[in-house]
Amino acid sequence: MIKCVIWDIDNTLLDGIYLEAADQLPDADRELAGVARELASRGILQALASRNPPEAADYVQAVTGLEFAAAECGWESKAESIERIAAELQLGQDAMAFVDDDMLERAEVSASLPDVVVLTPEEAADAPNWPQFNPEVITAESRHRGEMYAARRRRESAAQEFGGSREEFLRKAGTRITIGRGSQQHVPRLHELSVRTHQLNSAGEPWTQDELARLVESGEHVVPGVMLADDFGDDGLVGAAVMQTHPAGAYQVPLVMMSCRALGRGALDALLAWLCDAAAVAGAAEIQVPCLVTQRNVPMRLALAAAGLRAEPAEVAPDGRAIFSRRLTGQLPELPAYVEVRDRL
Amino acid sequence: MTAAASPQDAAAVVAELRQILVLISARTELAEVSADTPLFGSGVGLDSLTGTMLLRQVQRRYGVDVAAEDLNLDALESLSTLAAFIAART
């Protein structure tokens, strides 16, 4: 499935060449800009890679009405630009498509990054009909994904200029985290999160909509969801967990997941604190999180360690999982002041 | 490779780690943080983001992959435990 389309500017998204404009800058290429907007509405990110000055990106944004999740304008090779965008958006190369009218640029990208899907503008015009550009579920969060990434770019550059601590920045940015129990309306997004999250995912496998629909109704489970917003933008439902509320002694948490957009914004720590608190209030003595141990989800293990969960014994089972647990006595992890807890989301 | 690292090595590593911590957290006051202050929790407040950055720097600088060797990340208890973990492997 393609998660990001990276567009060239000259004679691709623009009907002409930006730097060769005499007195009037070229207009948007109507057909391709329409394709980009259509794909964006399906939750596929749009980005730019162009040998142009950075102002060109702002101009293309203005004439196409698109919000670009990333823009690499400069004189380096397109392959280097694509690698940077992949790192910035934390996407695999096989989740990216690249569109350029220039045959040599396409050849260079195909040779250096064989997993990237490389398209001519003509092929791109037809791409909305192809299965890899048609995600199975489209949620409110996916429709606004481009805007959220654009907000993220603004937030990150403000954070760099800020200079103070991360926590001070989160307060200054008006960070608002809301945690409450999810219901049927959240099921498509919960499924999508289970498919798309990797770095902050304890289960390491997708959960079906049917399973999740059953769990939000189940009297023996709670499914807390986490909404995240700040003055830069509203990220919607960014994370969730599934907690089994029986047997009474030790509550099991077979799933904890969080979008990487929420990384460093306190949302996962808040969710783990909520789980500990909810289990303790219900009288459980212990909470257990079976976690698939991979190189990719080290950030999840860091959050578990920060919340005081440990694997005892410190061993990974043959299925690749270790059970991280903590007793619910003594000082439990605390919710930051900007977290609002509700009964229902 | 020697079995045990000298105290001087560990102290030098602590000083370097402190600098890394200041860089990734953008908190200058951490230049004074004691070697035994807990990294998780209110002291330094390491989280998934800053923790990942710290582990990446440790791997780049010392060639030690803490996450691969230490399931519970106990090495991240404090700067002194992390320095000892590194010193024992370099």
Interface residues (C-beta under 8 A of the other chain):
Chain A: F162 G163 G164 S165 R166 E167 Q199 L200 L263 G264 G266 L268 D269 V293 Q295 V298 P299 M300 R301 L302 A303 A305 A306 G308 R310 A311 A314 E315 V316 A322 F324
Chain B: S25 A26 R27 F40 G41 G45 L46 D47 S48 L49 T50 G51 T52 L55 A67 A68 L71 N72 L73 D74 L76
